[in-house]
Amino acid sequence: MARYTIVAKGGAGPVEFLEPVTIDAALARAQELRDAHFEHITITNVLTGVAIEDLEALLQQRSQD
């Protein structure tokens, strides 16, 4: 199962969550960061290095489920 890390930038500076987590946990953390007014949230797959920067659609879909 893929694992992801999270990096976000906000008014208080950048935050990094480098412990790999599942996509569900990463999206939950991204939602918390967005609610705390962080911007430029990036989720990165630790195996492939592929970064997801446009999380809006994923977060909206998650909130509808």
C-alpha positions in Angstrom: 0.0 0.0 0.0 1.3 3.4 -0.9 2.5 5.8 1.8 2.6 9.6 1.7 4.3 12.5 3.4 2.8 16.0 3.8 4.3 19.5 3.5 2.4 22.7 3.9 3.2 26.4 4.1 1.3 28.9 6.1 1.6 32.3 7.8 3.5 30.7 10.7 6.0 29.1 8.2 6.3 25.6 6.7 5.3 22.3 8.4 6.4 18.9 7.4 4.9 15.5 8.3 7.6 13.1 7.1 6.3 9.9 8.7 4.7 8.0 5.9 1.0 7.5 6.2 -1.9 6.1 4.1 -3.7 8.2 1.6 -6.7 8.4 4.0 -4.6 9.7 6.8 -2.7 12.1 4.5 -6.0 13.6 3.3 -7.4 13.9 6.8 -4.2 15.8 7.8 -4.4 17.9 4.7 -8.0 18.8 5.6 -6.9 19.8 9.1 -4.1 21.9 7.7 -6.5 23.6 5.2 -8.9 24.3 8.1 -6.0 25.9 10.0 -5.4 28.2 7.0 -2.3 26.6 5.6 -1.8 26.9 1.9 0.3 25.1 -0.7 -0.3 21.7 0.8 1.5 18.9 -1.0 1.1 15.1 -0.5 4.0 13.1 -1.9 4.1 9.4 -2.6 7.3 8.1 -0.8 7.8 5.3 -3.3 7.4 7.1 -6.6 8.1 10.7 -5.6 4.9 11.8 -7.3 3.5 14.9 -5.6 -0.1 15.9 -5.4 -0.4 19.7 -5.1 -4.0 20.3 -6.2 -5.9 18.6 -3.3 -9.2 20.5 -3.6 -11.0 17.9 -5.7 -9.7 15.0 -3.4 -10.8 16.8 -0.3 -14.2 17.6 -1.7 -14.8 14.0 -2.8 -13.6 12.8 0.7 -16.1 15.1 2.4 -19.0 13.8 0.3 -18.2 10.1 1.1 
